[in-house]
């Protein structure tokens, strides 16, 4: 349990400490565009590899874990990048980490007091396996374990398992394959 808590705290710290929603300058946008165009071929190869793993089928109503970057871009437009791994969509609302062309972690920034219904961001066949709450530093974190056959078909290395972590200001949906707990 301590190991799991340490992993959760590490994820939250990494995502909040290094992931401010700063707007890139014009020169940064030009650099990003050039870098993205150069790496587009590499990403296309990764997407193709992922697509051979399963047919292109949406995992949920809105793009979520297990979906491709293309599915995210089709819904929310072109992202801006924070570092090499994080893509930010919808004016900073969604911070997404992709692995092998598929979204493995989605962090949703909540506005003050917002109570977001995330059902559109979960696979339609998702079934909650367990739920627990912890009080961490004056705030409550709820951790839910879920399973989805649709996610397993789209991204087999997840085995269909994913975790939803809710706090006052963020919701994290994570299906990182082979994550040690």
DOMI-544383 format. One line per 8 residues: number of its first residue (from 0); their letters; for each residue x, y, z of N, C-alpha, C, O. Coordinates in Angstrom, 3 decimals. Each point is the difference from the previous one (the first is absolute). Example, Ala and Ser with C-alpha at 12.3 -4.5 7.8 and 13.67 -1.06 7.14 Angstrom:
DOMI-544383
0 = as = 13.190:-5.690:7.800:-0.890:1.190:0.000:0.900:1.200:0.000:1.036:-0.019:0.665  -1.386:1.069:-1.385:0.820:1.190:0.060:-0.770:1.090:0.730:0.509:1.108:0.169
***
This chain:
DOMI-544383
0 = xxxxxxxx = 0.818:-1.186:0.000:-0.818:1.186:0.000:0.870:1.261:0.000:-0.319:0.985:-0.666  1.432:-1.029:1.429:0.900:1.149:0.029:0.608:0.234:-1.377:0.176:1.142:-0.426  0.140:-2.220:-0.259:0.588:0.100:-1.339:-1.001:0.666:-0.951:0.366:0.868:-0.793  -1.633:-1.286:0.883:-1.036:0.577:-0.853:-0.168:1.487:0.295:-0.079:0.812:-0.922  0.023:-0.455:2.198:-0.133:1.393:0.391:1.187:0.816:-0.506:-0.170:1.128:-0.461  1.372:-1.700:0.547:1.191:0.699:-0.487:-0.087:0.235:-1.503:0.382:1.066:-0.483  -0.879:-2.048:-0.257:-0.144:0.149:-1.453:-1.019:1.082:-0.319:0.232:0.833:-0.876  -1.364:-0.839:1.584:-1.039:1.006:-0.228:0.541:1.391:0.296:-0.189:0.927:-0.787
8 = xxxxxxxx = 0.860:-0.783:1.918:0.567:1.304:0.347:1.043:0.442:-1.014:0.082:1.183:-0.332  0.717:-2.127:-0.163:1.006:0.321:-1.002:-0.671:0.491:-1.284:0.426:0.997:-0.583  -1.471:-1.694:0.146:-0.711:0.411:-1.215:-0.592:1.394:0.160:0.147:0.848:-0.880  -0.817:-0.615:2.011:-0.617:1.304:0.233:1.064:1.083:0.052:-0.183:1.069:-0.581  1.291:-1.323:1.266:1.079:0.980:0.095:0.596:0.301:-1.367:0.203:1.163:-0.349  0.077:-2.204:-0.425:0.573:0.203:-1.327:-0.937:0.792:-0.898:0.427:0.894:-0.731  -1.701:-1.229:0.794:-0.944:0.664:-0.882:-0.268:1.437:0.419:-0.179:0.865:-0.858  0.148:-0.589:2.163:-0.281:1.362:0.429:1.241:0.880:0.022:-0.094:1.188:-0.309
16 = xxxxxxxx = 1.242:-1.728:0.661:1.213:0.808:0.102:0.538:0.419:-1.357:0.423:1.144:-0.164  -0.430:-2.023:-0.791:0.609:0.303:-1.285:-0.991:0.294:-1.090:0.379:0.095:-1.168  -1.628:0.052:1.511:-1.018:0.106:-1.040:-0.892:1.207:0.198:-1.220:-0.153:0.075  1.785:1.349:0.013:-0.843:1.181:0.077:-0.634:0.221:-1.359:0.485:-0.512:-1.009  -1.560:1.269:0.982:-0.695:0.212:-1.260:0.465:1.293:-0.661:-0.816:0.802:-0.454  2.117:-0.606:0.401:0.575:1.185:-0.627:-0.246:-0.032:-1.503:0.077:-1.049:-0.639  -0.377:2.229:0.091:-0.231:0.103:-1.433:1.340:0.202:-0.690:0.766:0.879:0.395  -0.465:-1.675:-1.418:1.286:0.134:-0.676:0.089:1.314:-0.781:-1.007:0.506:-0.496
24 = xxxxxxxx = 2.233:0.043:0.393:0.216:1.207:-0.781:0.003:-0.347:-1.481:0.002:-1.175:-0.369  -0.003:2.206:-0.486:-0.006:-0.233:-1.447:1.212:-0.810:-0.443:-0.132:-0.919:-0.807  1.318:1.254:1.331:1.199:-0.741:-0.401:-0.063:-1.442:0.488:0.454:-0.910:-0.693  -1.015:0.696:1.884:-0.149:-1.369:0.504:-0.985:-0.781:-0.859:0.201:-1.186:-0.261  -1.277:1.860:-0.185:-0.981:-0.672:-0.848:0.624:-0.390:-1.335:-0.256:-1.089:-0.514  1.087:1.991:-0.056:0.667:-0.315:-1.263:0.935:-1.187:0.177:0.036:-0.902:-0.837  0.734:0.907:1.950:0.900:-1.120:0.287:-0.779:-1.294:0.151:0.393:-1.037:-0.534  -1.506:1.104:1.269:-0.820:-1.191:0.218:-0.558:-0.516:-1.317:-0.031:-1.208:-0.238
32 = xxxxxxxx = -0.410:2.127:-0.618:-0.555:-0.399:-1.289:1.054:-0.713:-0.830:-0.275:-1.040:-0.597  1.499:1.604:0.556:1.072:-0.634:-0.758:0.348:-1.363:0.586:0.162:-0.973:-0.737  -0.047:0.903:2.049:0.321:-1.270:0.663:-1.097:-1.021:-0.239:0.280:-1.169:-0.261  -1.531:1.609:0.349:-1.119:-0.921:-0.195:-0.058:-0.495:-1.433:-0.330:-1.160:-0.245  0.650:2.041:-0.714:-0.006:-0.435:-1.394:1.101:-1.027:-0.243:-0.201:-0.969:-0.733  1.372:1.182:1.353:1.101:-0.944:-0.165:-0.310:-1.333:0.657:0.367:-1.055:-0.519  -1.042:1.100:1.657:-0.282:-1.250:0.713:-1.323:-0.629:-0.423:-0.372:-1.061:0.501  -0.337:1.709:-1.421:-1.288:-0.527:-0.448:0.147:-1.378:-0.635:-0.842:-0.875:0.203
40 = xxxxxxxx = 1.919:0.681:-0.976:0.229:-1.305:-0.614:0.173:-1.073:1.067:-0.549:-1.095:-0.121  1.308:1.408:1.163:0.211:-0.958:1.083:-1.315:-0.310:0.695:-0.294:-1.160:0.289  -0.502:2.200:-0.018:-1.286:-0.208:0.660:-0.942:-0.787:-0.889:-0.768:-0.830:0.488  0.817:1.082:-1.789:-0.849:-0.750:-0.922:0.341:-1.473:0.057:-0.892:-0.848:-0.023  2.183:0.535:0.099:0.417:-1.396:0.118:-0.503:-0.611:1.296:-0.434:-1.152:0.013  0.485:1.913:1.084:-0.496:-0.507:1.275:-1.500:-0.223:-0.080:-0.501:-1.025:0.461  -0.236:1.996:-1.055:-1.444:-0.148:-0.139:-0.330:-1.207:-0.850:-0.926:-0.747:0.318  1.675:0.540:-1.409:-0.235:-1.148:-0.870:0.223:-1.287:0.774:-0.775:-0.948:-0.122
48 = xxxxxxxx = 1.835:0.915:0.920:0.283:-1.180:0.819:-1.154:-0.245:0.971:-0.426:-1.139:0.189  -0.076:2.209:0.423:-1.105:-0.129:0.936:-1.265:-0.455:-0.710:-0.770:-0.792:0.543  0.554:1.291:-1.757:-1.203:-0.350:-0.731:0.015:-1.455:-0.419:-1.059:-0.616:-0.118  2.228:0.055:-0.108:0.043:-1.415:-0.332:-0.332:-0.833:1.226:-0.458:-1.136:-0.125  0.688:1.700:1.325:-0.363:-0.703:1.225:-1.518:-0.123:0.102:-0.512:-1.003:0.498  -0.207:2.021:-0.968:-1.459:-0.062:-0.007:-0.528:0.957:-1.047:0.683:0.949:-0.385  -1.886:-1.192:-0.072:-0.626:0.900:-0.964:-0.270:1.321:0.694:-0.163:0.045:1.219  0.114:1.031:-1.993:-0.223:1.338:0.503:-1.451:0.105:0.466:-0.901:0.185:-0.819
56 = xxxxxxxx = 0.670:-0.301:2.113:-1.334:0.098:0.565:0.104:0.806:1.277:0.884:-0.248:0.820  -1.773:1.207:-0.640:0.035:0.841:1.186:-0.267:-0.840:1.243:-0.817:-0.921:-0.020  1.508:1.249:1.087:-0.158:-0.718:1.258:-1.204:0.537:0.771:-0.688:-0.762:0.679  0.429:2.066:-0.779:-1.101:0.629:0.729:-0.649:1.056:-0.890:0.402:0.184:-1.149  -1.411:0.510:1.688:-0.691:1.046:-0.746:0.966:1.112:-0.393:0.016:0.436:-1.151  0.790:0.023:2.108:1.053:0.983:-0.262:1.337:-0.736:0.007:0.095:-1.083:0.576  0.938:1.644:-1.201:1.312:-0.651:0.042:0.453:-0.186:1.449:-0.212:0.868:0.846  0.827:-1.993:-0.583:0.425:-0.327:1.359:1.200:-0.931:-0.042:0.674:-0.097:-1.026
64 = xxxxxxxx = -0.403:-0.578:2.113:1.091:-0.965:0.052:-0.214:-1.065:-1.065:-1.126:-0.428:-0.251  2.215:0.009:-0.367:-0.086:-1.033:-1.029:-0.238:0.538:-1.393:0.204:-0.721:-0.977  -0.635:1.984:0.855:-0.235:0.589:-1.318:1.293:0.592:-0.559:0.933:0.296:0.747  -0.892:-0.129:-2.066:1.188:0.535:-0.658:0.054:1.522:0.116:-0.993:0.648:0.330  2.171:-0.093:-0.606:0.130:1.455:0.003:-0.875:0.600:-1.090:-0.529:1.098:0.170  0.369:-1.799:-1.282:-0.865:0.483:-1.082:-1.440:0.161:0.487:-0.658:0.985:-0.335  0.168:-1.935:1.116:-1.360:0.098:0.546:-0.125:1.227:0.901:-1.013:0.698:-0.029  2.042:-0.442:0.826:0.004:1.188:0.853:0.010:1.268:-0.845:-0.741:0.942:0.282
72 = xxxxxxxx = 1.583:-0.913:-1.324:0.083:1.182:-0.858:-1.294:0.218:-0.771:-0.411:1.144:-0.198  -0.239:-2.217:-0.239:-1.271:0.132:-0.714:-1.063:0.646:0.884:-0.841:0.752:-0.493  0.871:-1.037:1.785:-0.996:0.550:0.930:0.367:1.392:0.501:-0.856:0.884:0.031  2.116:-0.671:0.364:0.406:1.218:0.690:0.967:0.884:-0.780:0.377:1.061:0.496  0.032:-1.452:-1.681:0.944:0.799:-0.769:1.437:-0.365:0.335:0.262:-0.878:0.822  0.663:1.573:-1.477:1.427:-0.298:0.161:0.458:0.400:1.402:-0.315:1.100:0.453  1.047:-1.964:0.237:0.447:0.320:1.360:1.265:0.838:-0.004:0.673:0.129:-1.023  -0.361:0.432:2.163:1.351:0.507:0.169:0.701:-0.936:0.970:-0.642:-0.686:0.796
80 = xxxxxxxx = 1.954:0.666:-0.872:0.782:-0.982:0.752:0.621:0.618:1.231:0.339:1.183:0.025  -0.196:-2.014:1.000:0.778:0.363:1.176:1.044:-1.095:0.140:-0.291:-1.089:0.494  1.482:1.379:-0.922:1.040:-1.024:0.006:-0.225:-0.984:-1.136:-0.714:0.287:-0.961  1.328:-1.440:1.089:-0.081:-1.004:-1.058:-1.209:-0.905:0.115:-0.373:-0.650:-0.976  -0.250:0.591:2.146:-1.037:-1.011:0.191:-1.407:0.531:0.177:-0.954:-0.702:-0.336  0.784:1.900:0.845:-1.338:0.494:0.330:-0.549:0.861:-1.129:0.676:0.898:-0.502  -1.909:-1.187:0.113:-0.718:0.801:-0.990:-1.181:0.655:0.716:-0.722:-0.659:0.748  0.531:1.945:-0.980:-1.045:0.753:0.686:-1.080:0.379:-1.010:0.283:0.596:-1.039
88 = xxxxxxxx = -1.526:-0.954:1.364:-1.139:0.233:-0.885:-1.020:0.908:0.675:-0.025:0.139:1.223  -0.805:0.468:-2.044:-1.182:0.753:0.438:0.365:1.073:1.033:-0.535:0.019:1.109  1.458:0.874:-1.497:0.419:1.132:0.828:0.485:-0.407:1.391:-0.296:0.674:0.986  1.030:-1.762:-0.912:0.566:-0.438:1.271:-0.905:-0.899:0.823:0.386:-0.443:1.081  -1.564:0.174:-1.571:-0.956:-0.836:0.742:0.509:-1.444:0.154:-0.126:-0.596:1.069  0.705:0.042:-2.154:0.457:-1.386:0.011:1.506:-0.064:-0.239:0.500:0.561:-0.975  0.215:-1.235:1.853:1.421:-0.280:-0.190:0.100:-1.505:-0.218:-0.410:-0.790:0.850  0.962:0.401:-2.002:-0.031:-1.403:-0.403:1.413:-0.516:-0.252:0.810:0.667:-0.644
96 = xxxxxxxx = -0.527:-1.854:1.157:1.269:-0.685:-0.243:-0.293:-1.159:-0.945:-0.875:-0.824:0.268  1.616:0.764:-1.377:-0.171:-1.066:-0.987:1.172:-0.970:0.081:1.143:0.408:0.207  -1.435:-1.686:-0.372:1.023:-1.043:-0.051:-0.346:-0.904:-1.175:-1.107:-0.533:-0.074  2.054:0.359:-0.842:-0.231:-0.801:-1.214:-1.241:0.459:-0.760:-0.759:-0.816:-0.524  0.562:2.139:0.473:-1.099:0.555:-0.772:-1.351:-0.030:0.679:-0.993:0.398:-0.609  0.916:-0.854:1.843:-1.267:-0.084:0.734:0.082:0.804:1.298:1.042:0.035:0.654  -2.152:0.609:-0.291:-0.054:0.760:1.250:0.017:-0.959:1.182:-0.835:-0.901:0.084  1.781:1.093:0.829:0.066:-0.857:1.186:-0.361:0.753:1.279:-0.434:-0.611:0.976
104 = xxxxxxxx = 0.610:1.924:-0.976:-0.370:0.803:1.166:-0.687:1.275:-0.473:0.506:0.709:-0.869  -1.667:-0.431:1.456:-0.738:1.224:-0.290:-0.207:0.723:1.324:-0.598:-0.549:0.926  1.093:1.783:-0.839:-0.215:0.821:1.185:-0.955:1.118:-0.389:0.246:0.749:-0.946  -1.337:-0.650:1.691:-1.032:0.991:-0.288:0.070:1.075:1.076:-0.157:-0.286:1.186  0.394:1.525:-1.609:0.057:1.118:0.936:-1.423:0.465:0.290:-0.768:0.286:-0.919  0.422:-0.212:2.206:-1.333:0.439:0.403:0.046:1.446:0.458:0.986:0.449:0.584  -2.057:0.271:-0.853:-0.125:1.368:0.490:-0.501:-0.066:1.439:-0.525:-1.028:0.426  0.682:2.114:0.322:-0.412:0.031:1.407:-1.430:-0.492:0.170:-0.932:0.535:-0.601
112 = xxxxxxxx = 0.773:-1.557:1.426:-1.322:-0.511:0.328:-0.680:-0.803:-1.089:-1.137:-0.436:0.180  1.800:0.230:-1.302:-0.615:-0.729:-1.108:-0.144:-1.478:0.348:0.937:-0.631:0.491  -2.116:0.093:-0.751:-0.252:-1.424:0.215:-0.249:-0.609:-1.374:-1.120:0.029:-0.510  2.166:-0.574:-0.077:-0.050:-0.512:-1.368:-0.490:-1.438:-0.032:0.495:-0.851:0.739  -1.468:0.586:-1.596:-0.447:-1.365:-0.245:0.908:-0.560:-1.087:-0.065:0.437:-1.149  0.901:-1.388:1.497:0.995:-0.503:-0.949:-0.483:-1.207:-0.796:0.803:-0.661:-0.659  -2.087:0.364:0.708:-0.493:-1.208:-0.678:0.306:0.014:-1.500:0.215:-1.061:-0.586  -0.190:2.246:-0.052:0.325:0.069:-1.429:1.479:-0.281:-0.267:0.382:-0.272:-1.139
120 = xxxxxxxx = 0.448:0.334:2.174:1.434:-0.254:-0.149:0.395:-1.411:0.423:1.180:-0.350:-0.026  -2.150:-0.448:0.411:0.266:-1.390:0.368:-0.561:-0.908:-1.081:-1.016:0.328:-0.614  1.656:-1.456:0.372:-0.559:-0.944:-0.970:-1.439:-0.360:0.381:-0.319:-0.145:1.180  -0.541:0.004:-2.189:-1.421:-0.238:0.260:-0.247:-1.271:0.799:-0.970:-0.074:0.755  1.829:-0.925:-0.908:-0.198:-1.263:0.713:0.810:-0.082:1.296:0.150:-1.079:0.573  0.370:2.217:-0.115:0.848:0.006:1.199:-0.789:-0.439:1.228:-1.141:0.408:0.220  1.790:-1.249:0.565:-0.607:-0.475:1.239:0.957:0.284:1.147:1.176:-0.360:-0.043  -1.713:1.022:1.083:0.820:0.339:1.158:0.291:-1.271:0.792:-0.909:-0.760:0.337
128 = xxxxxxxx = 2.195:0.540:-0.045:0.426:-1.171:0.756:0.127:0.310:1.494:-0.344:-0.828:0.844  0.841:2.033:-0.526:0.159:0.389:1.405:0.129:1.513:0.098:0.259:0.681:-0.992  -0.445:-0.166:2.204:0.124:1.430:0.245:0.481:0.206:1.434:-0.429:-0.699:0.918  1.323:1.666:-0.742:0.468:0.340:1.343:0.317:1.489:0.043:0.276:0.616:-1.030  -0.318:-0.045:2.227:0.303:1.417:0.183:1.065:0.158:1.064:0.041:-0.741:0.983  0.818:1.720:-1.199:1.065:0.315:0.956:0.013:1.506:0.208:-0.265:0.770:-0.924  0.578:-0.357:2.154:0.168:1.407:0.290:1.485:0.313:-0.092:0.797:-0.486:0.802  -0.429:1.303:-1.786:1.401:0.342:-0.234:0.187:1.507:0.129:-0.462:0.763:-0.848
136 = xxxxxxxx = 1.129:-0.344:1.894:0.311:1.417:0.161:-1.217:0.898:0.006:0.037:1.080:-0.590  -1.101:-1.486:1.230:-1.190:0.833:0.091:-0.958:-0.134:-1.165:-1.048:0.647:-0.007  1.371:-1.453:-0.961:-0.898:-0.223:-1.134:-0.250:-1.500:-0.144:0.854:-0.821:0.337  -2.017:0.485:-0.834:-0.357:-1.405:-0.160:0.295:-0.457:-1.421:-0.352:0.669:-0.971  1.006:-1.826:0.869:0.243:-0.606:-1.307:-0.774:-1.312:-0.056:0.140:-0.862:0.867  -0.956:0.734:-1.904:-0.740:-1.232:-0.225:0.690:-0.760:-1.119:0.283:0.562:-1.058  -0.013:-1.839:1.292:0.658:-0.848:-0.992:-0.955:-1.136:-0.350:-0.440:-0.751:0.871  0.128:0.638:-2.160:-0.909:-1.041:-0.473:0.719:-0.876:-1.013:0.699:0.500:-0.882
144 = xxxxxxxx = -0.872:-1.799:1.012:0.539:-0.968:-0.965:-1.148:-0.420:-0.909:-1.099:-0.304:0.466  1.370:0.291:-1.773:-1.019:-0.329:-0.995:0.529:-1.058:-0.962:1.203:-0.250:-0.077  -2.135:-0.369:-0.657:0.362:-0.934:-1.067:-0.932:0.235:-1.186:-1.187:0.280:0.170  1.753:-0.402:-1.386:-0.775:0.167:-1.228:0.519:-0.942:-1.072:1.189:0.004:-0.319  -2.084:-0.809:-0.234:0.377:-0.877:-1.113:0.310:0.825:-1.249:0.875:-0.369:-0.784  -1.590:1.492:0.594:0.242:0.872:-1.153:1.418:0.557:0.045:0.689:0.028:-1.020  -0.251:0.413:2.195:1.364:0.505:0.155:1.006:-1.107:-0.281:1.024:0.241:-0.638  -1.303:-1.435:1.103:0.906:-1.126:-0.223:0.135:-0.304:-1.490:1.091:-0.326:-0.468
152 = xxxxxxxx = -2.189:0.431:-0.280:0.055:-0.244:-1.451:0.776:1.104:-0.713:0.744:-0.270:-0.943  -0.918:1.519:1.395:0.673:1.128:-0.643:1.482:0.062:0.352:0.819:0.408:-0.824  -0.475:-0.811:2.037:1.367:0.145:0.504:0.280:-1.192:0.908:-0.083:0.101:1.224  0.415:-1.226:-1.843:0.062:-1.289:0.698:0.988:-0.046:1.161:-0.216:-0.742:0.958  1.291:1.517:-1.024:0.991:-0.073:1.078:-0.540:0.527:1.333:0.627:-0.212:1.039  -1.777:0.895:-1.049:-0.604:0.471:1.254:-0.775:-1.098:0.701:-0.316:0.113:1.184  0.009:-1.178:-1.914:-0.843:-1.092:0.499:-1.379:0.510:0.411:-0.714:-0.654:0.760  0.347:1.840:-1.276:-1.314:0.572:0.276:-0.121:0.687:1.343:-1.081:0.470:0.355
160 = xxxxxxxx = 2.162:-0.400:0.395:-0.040:0.596:1.338:0.422:1.464:-0.042:0.933:0.370:-0.712  -1.634:0.455:1.485:0.397:1.395:0.127:-0.424:0.527:1.363:-0.818:-0.602:0.696  1.396:1.743:-0.335:-0.231:0.610:1.306:-0.493:1.423:-0.199:0.477:0.717:-0.879  -1.438:-0.315:1.703:-0.478:1.383:0.020:0.325:0.560:1.379:-0.412:-0.552:1.020  1.165:1.665:-1.003:0.363:0.661:1.253:-0.629:1.386:-0.007:0.242:0.795:-0.908  -1.054:-0.509:1.929:-0.700:1.283:0.073:0.481:0.790:1.205:0.095:-0.513:1.115  0.206:1.788:-1.378:0.313:0.961:1.046:-0.826:1.243:-0.279:-0.717:0.059:-0.998  0.813:0.934:1.874:-0.813:1.205:-0.138:0.256:0.733:-1.314:-0.934:0.539:-0.594
168 = xxxxxxxx = 2.193:-0.510:0.128:0.326:0.797:-1.181:0.374:-0.812:-1.234:0.194:0.576:-1.070  -0.088:-1.902:1.191:0.361:-0.826:-1.154:-0.663:-1.371:0.065:-0.337:-0.516:1.066  0.168:-0.040:-2.247:-0.392:-1.398:-0.142:1.034:-0.621:-0.922:0.285:0.537:-1.071  0.276:-1.663:1.480:0.993:-0.700:-0.812:-0.563:-1.361:-0.370:-0.416:-0.770:0.865  0.408:0.483:-2.168:-0.409:-1.310:-0.491:1.260:-0.633:-0.579:0.609:0.551:-0.917  -0.218:-1.704:1.448:1.287:-0.587:-0.372:-0.130:-1.483:-0.316:-0.615:-0.761:0.746  1.212:0.368:-1.875:0.030:-1.425:-0.369:1.414:-0.409:-0.406:0.179:-0.863:-0.859  0.824:1.484:1.478:1.384:-0.291:-0.350:0.259:-1.501:0.091:-0.150:-0.591:1.069
176 = xxxxx = 0.544:-0.037:-2.194:0.250:-1.442:0.023:1.184:-0.350:0.896:0.969:0.754:0.097  -1.062:-1.886:0.543:1.083:-0.553:0.815:0.467:0.923:1.116:1.160:-0.060:0.407  -2.050:0.915:0.094:0.342:0.875:1.118:0.051:-0.847:1.264:-0.972:-0.674:0.340  2.091:0.708:0.347:0.155:-0.773:1.238:-0.773:0.688:1.107:0.118:1.210:0.195  -0.907:-1.982:0.525:-0.830:0.588:1.056:0.473:-0.424:1.363:-0.583:0.401:1.008
***
